[in-house]
Amino acid sequence: MTDVYQCIQDRFSARGPFDPGRPVSKQDLERILGAGSWAPTAHNMQNFEFVVVDDAKLLAALGELKNSISMDFIKENYRQLSFSEEELKRKKVGILADRFPSAWTDPGATLEELRATERTLPTSPDMLFMLYDPSRRAPASEGDFLGIISLGNVTQNMWLMASTLGIGFHIVSSFGDGVVEKEVKRILSIPDSLKIVYAIRLGYPLSDSGYLRVRREVDDFAHHNHYGKKGLNET
Ligand SMILES: Cc1cc2nc3c(=O)[nH]c(=O)nc-3n(C[C@H](O)[C@H](O)[C@H](O)COP(=O)(O)O)c2cc1C
């Protein structure tokens, strides 16, 4: 029997570069997208579309887009950061600050300092752009809360499938942000009515992209019968 728990734990964000000479096969792309289609979605809406990009010219155009960092991002990012592995191990949530340019980890950074750190967004030989139609919400779901959760389920199925196939998977949210989203829509002929959820980089990592990954203990977030009685053994 496949150890599902092991498969779930082995999945990770492959943020490093992928082998430019080793694209993902069509068969594997179909497997990954097919796994997404079998995800549970509210009302079985299947409220997603994907643009699969492997054309070199389009990838080059996408690779020229630069992220734009907002002050809001900097402030909110700061609250999630740890500045050492020890701190991250202790907190068990969030990410390490060394992933970002130092100005992004400084709530006192000025706009000029942030502008100086603008950099092009990462691409890969195969990229998936996940789209949805915000005007078609799950029934009676304020803000399409249920529809958006469904997109997460789709992503997770695809991620687990890719991981099982030995294919690196990396979400890049910035492709769905403001000005960048507009540019992506232009490059990929995506109608204005659709929202880009995010881009997913797929490929074969060039190096072991292992890094410190932390999670909370079950007893830290599971409350037994009454909120506040933390831990499954609490009575
Ligand atoms: C909705 C969503 C958006 C994310 N956006 C990004 C992103 O823009 N860039 C990135 O490097 N990782 C992104 N991630 C990956 C998370 O940072 C990552 O899943 C988390 O830190 C746990 O690490 P792991 O995936 O290696 O277990 C995103 C994940 C999710 C679920």
The ligand as an ORCA input file, in Angstrom:
! r2SCAN-3c Opt
* xyz 0 1
  C      -1.769     29.589     -1.598
  C      -0.275     29.468     -1.527
  C       0.529     30.464     -2.045
  C       1.921     30.346     -2.012
  N       2.701     31.296     -2.611
  C       4.037     31.115     -2.673
  C       4.871     32.029     -3.383
  O       4.408     32.990     -3.978
  N       6.205     31.795     -3.401
  C       6.760     30.719     -2.775
  O       7.972     30.545     -2.851
  N       6.001     29.838     -2.081
  C       4.664     30.002     -2.036
  N       3.878     29.097     -1.366
  C       4.514     27.955     -0.683
  C       4.488     28.095      0.839
  O       5.358     29.127      1.249
  C       4.912     26.738      1.401
  O       3.945     25.792      1.042
  C       5.077     26.755      2.914
  O       6.105     27.639      3.306
  C       5.403     25.368      3.436
  O       6.554     24.853      2.807
  P       6.517     23.485      1.993
  O       5.616     23.682      0.802
  O       7.921     23.219      1.556
  O       5.981     22.444      2.912
  C       2.504     29.209     -1.397
  C       1.680     28.205     -0.868
  C       0.314     28.319     -0.938
  C      -0.551     27.195     -0.394
*
